[in-house]
Amino acid sequence: MTISGKLVEIYDAKQLTDKFKKREFVVEYSENALYPQFIKFELTQNNCDLLEGYSKGNFIEVHFDLRGKPWVNKQGETTYFTSLSVWKIKTSTDQSNSPDMNQEPENLSDEDLPF
C-alpha cells in the first residue's frame, strides 16, 4: 500500500529487546481537506534508518504493509493489534492529499448537512 502526505512527527528509535528496535512517525494525510487524518507508521530493525534525511514538514510517499495479529490474554480474551509496517519512504512532489486550510469547501450548504 502507498500513501503520500506531510511528515508531522518523527519519534526516536527505541531498542525494545536486544534484537528488536522500532521507530514511529506520523503523516498527515487527507482525501478531503476538511478532515485530515494523522496516521502513525512504524519502522523496524534496519528500516529505522529510512527516515534519515527527512524533517517535519517534508512531503513523503510511504510504502507499507498492513499487518494484524491476535493476542489472547490470561482471561482467554482475544485482542487484535494492527500495524502499518513501512518498507520504503521517498520524497513526494504530490501535495494533493495535504489539507489546504485556506481552501473553501466546494458545494457545501446547510441543506447538505446530515443533521
C-alpha positions in Angstrom: 0.0 0.0 0.0 1.1 3.6 -0.6 0.1 7.0 0.6 1.5 10.5 0.3 1.3 13.2 2.9 3.1 15.6 5.1 5.5 14.3 7.8 4.3 15.9 11.0 6.1 13.9 13.8 9.3 11.8 14.0 10.0 9.8 17.1 13.3 8.4 18.2 14.2 4.8 17.6 13.6 2.5 20.6 15.5 -0.6 21.4 12.7 -2.9 22.7 14.8 -6.0 23.2 18.4 -7.0 22.5 17.5 -7.9 18.9 14.5 -5.7 18.2 14.2 -1.9 17.6 11.3 0.2 16.4 10.8 3.8 15.3 7.5 5.6 14.7 6.4 8.6 12.7 3.2 10.4 11.8 2.0 11.5 8.4 -0.9 14.0 7.8 -3.0 12.5 5.0 -6.3 13.8 3.6 -8.6 12.7 0.9 -10.9 15.5 2.0 -9.2 18.8 3.0 -11.8 19.3 5.8 -10.9 16.1 7.5 -7.1 15.5 7.6 -6.0 12.2 9.2 -2.9 11.7 11.3 -1.6 8.3 10.6 1.1 6.7 12.8 3.5 4.3 10.9 6.3 2.1 12.3 9.7 1.2 11.1 11.5 -1.9 12.5 15.1 -3.1 12.6 17.3 -1.8 9.8 14.3 0.1 8.3 14.5 2.6 11.2 17.2 4.4 9.2 14.7 5.2 6.3 13.7 8.5 8.0 17.3 9.8 8.0 17.4 13.0 5.9 13.7 13.8 6.3 12.3 16.5 8.5 9.0 17.6 9.8 7.1 19.4 7.1 8.6 17.3 4.2 6.1 15.7 1.9 6.8 12.0 1.6 5.4 8.9 -0.1 5.2 5.9 2.3 5.1 2.3 1.1 3.9 0.0 3.8 2.2 -3.4 4.6 -0.9 -3.5 6.7 -0.4 -6.2 9.4 -2.7 -7.6 12.0 -2.2 -10.1 14.8 -4.4 -11.7 17.5 -3.2 -12.0 21.1 -5.0 -13.9 23.9 -4.7 -12.5 27.4 -4.7 -14.5 30.7 -8.5 -14.4 30.9 -8.8 -16.0 27.4 -10.0 -12.8 25.7 -8.7 -12.2 22.2 -7.4 -8.7 21.3 -6.3 -7.7 17.9 -3.3 -5.5 17.0 -2.9 -3.6 13.8 0.4 -2.1 12.5 1.4 -0.2 9.4 4.8 -1.6 8.7 6.9 0.7 6.4 9.4 -0.7 4.0 10.1 2.3 1.8 10.0 6.1 2.1 10.7 8.6 -0.7 10.2 12.3 -1.2 6.8 13.2 -2.7 6.1 16.1 -5.0 2.4 15.2 -4.8 0.9 17.6 -2.2 -2.7 16.9 -3.3 -3.5 14.8 -0.2 -2.4 17.5 2.2 -5.1 19.7 3.6 -5.2 23.3 2.5 -6.9 25.1 5.4 -7.5 28.2 3.2 -9.4 26.3 0.6 -13.2 26.8 0.7 -15.2 23.6 0.7 -17.0 23.0 -2.6 -20.8 22.7 -2.9 -21.4 22.8 0.8 -24.6 24.3 2.0 -26.9 23.9 5.1 -29.2 21.7 3.1 -26.4 19.2 2.5 -25.7 18.6 6.2 -26.9 15.3 7.7 -28.3 16.9 10.9 
